[in-house]
């Protein structure tokens, strides 16, 4: 969940942890600015190596393939 403080380092860290565990995650974003949500989605993908799967309303879905050795 991304709150009023936006995409902070701690939020990115939590997204990274979630992607390592689940590969496909949903992220809720508070705020009504669609362009800001799209910018966050792009930044998340850039910083985590994930792929944007879906953006509808205030929900973002990203995917990153896990380690095949696991």
Secondary structure as the mmCIF struct_conf table of DSSP 4:
data_model
#
loop_
_struct_conf.conf_type_id
_struct_conf.id
_struct_conf.beg_label_comp_id
_struct_conf.beg_label_asym_id
_struct_conf.beg_label_seq_id
_struct_conf.end_label_comp_id
_struct_conf.end_label_asym_id
_struct_conf.end_label_seq_id
STRN STRN1 UNK A 2 UNK A 2
TURN_TY1_P TURN_TY1_P1 UNK A 4 UNK A 5
BEND BEND1 UNK A 7 UNK A 7
HELX_RH_AL_P HELX_RH_AL_P1 UNK A 9 UNK A 22
BEND BEND2 UNK A 23 UNK A 23
STRN STRN2 UNK A 24 UNK A 28
STRN STRN3 UNK A 29 UNK A 29
BEND BEND3 UNK A 31 UNK A 32
HELX_RH_AL_P HELX_RH_AL_P2 UNK A 34 UNK A 48
STRN STRN4 UNK A 51 UNK A 56
TURN_TY1_P TURN_TY1_P2 UNK A 57 UNK A 58
STRN STRN5 UNK A 59 UNK A 63
TURN_TY1_P TURN_TY1_P3 UNK A 68 UNK A 69
#
